[in-house]
Amino acid sequence: MTPWARDSRALAIAVIALLHLTNLSSLALLVLSLLRGSSASGVSLLAGALNIWVTNVLVFSLWYWELDQGGPLRRGLIGKPRTSCSRR
């Protein structure tokens, strides 16, 4: 792995972790507003919950994408020489 790729991966993991923590804090604020009986309408609370859920799905898929690193096909190709496309 080249230094640029290593730094890029570290930055991607840091950004995903920041998104994850931000989403968790939004969830905590939503739960606190529900428990304390805020004056927000039900529609706005449901919209906030939907926003948190969608963000959670996206962040989970980003974690999976980053940690899987290309899936089984790419892992199977590691260490094998690349084939070139040549005219016959």
C-alpha positions, 0 to 999 in steps of 0.5 A: 500500500502506497503512503498516499493510499494509507493516508487516504484510507486513514482520512476516510476512516476518520471522516466515517467515525466523525459521521458515526459520532455525530449521528449518535449524538443526534440520536441522544438528543432526540431521545432526550427530547422525547423523554423530557417532553419537548414542545416539538410536534410529532411530525418533526420528531418522526422526521428527525428519527427518519433522518437519523435512521437513514444516516445510520444506514449510510454510515454503516454501509460506509464502514462496511465498504471501507473495512471490506476493501473491495470484497472477496473478488479483490481479496482473491486477486491480491498477490496475483499478476495482472493480466493485460488485454492484448490483441489476438 
